[in-house]
């Protein structure tokens, strides 16, 4: 079985894929929540790392599905 998810993506692609602003990704990186990798003038993130961090935000953002709501 092969995994088709990219290992690293540009920040511009990650912001559209995850629905967050570029500055939010950099703010998370400054808070050591995710890591931004630089190669020359390009910035990359690990989509699995961003996905994992966003999933962990569910409780702190009031995700009702985690609290037994029917919504």
C-alpha positions in Angstrom: 0.0 0.0 0.0 1.4 3.4 -1.0 0.7 6.7 0.7 -0.1 9.5 -1.7 0.1 12.4 0.7 2.9 14.8 0.1 5.8 14.8 2.6 6.2 18.6 2.5 4.1 21.4 1.0 4.7 25.1 0.5 3.0 27.3 3.1 0.8 28.8 0.3 -0.6 25.4 -0.5 -1.0 24.5 3.2 -3.0 27.6 3.9 -5.6 26.8 1.2 -5.6 23.1 2.1 -6.3 23.7 5.8 -8.3 26.9 5.5 -6.0 29.0 7.7 -4.1 32.2 6.9 -0.4 32.2 6.2 0.2 34.4 9.3 -1.6 31.7 11.4 0.8 29.1 10.3 3.7 31.3 11.2 2.1 32.2 14.5 1.8 28.4 15.3 5.4 27.9 14.3 6.5 30.8 16.6 4.7 29.1 19.4 6.5 25.8 18.7 3.2 24.1 17.7 4.3 23.3 14.2 7.6 23.6 12.3 8.3 25.6 9.2 11.2 24.4 7.1 13.1 26.8 4.9 14.9 26.0 1.7 16.3 29.2 0.2 13.4 31.6 -0.1 10.8 28.9 0.1 8.9 27.8 3.2 7.4 24.4 3.7 5.3 22.6 6.3 4.7 18.9 7.0 0.9 18.4 6.3 0.7 15.5 8.7 2.1 17.8 11.5 -0.3 20.6 10.7 -3.3 18.1 10.5 -2.3 16.6 13.8 -2.1 20.0 15.5 -5.5 21.1 14.1 -7.1 17.9 15.3 -5.7 18.6 18.8 -7.4 22.0 18.7 -10.9 20.5 18.7 -11.4 20.7 22.5 -9.9 24.1 22.9 -12.0 25.6 20.2 -15.2 24.2 21.5 -15.7 21.3 19.1 -19.2 20.2 19.9 -18.7 16.7 18.5 -16.2 16.1 21.2 -18.7 17.2 23.9 -21.6 15.0 22.9 -23.7 17.6 21.0 -26.1 16.4 18.3 -24.9 19.1 15.8 
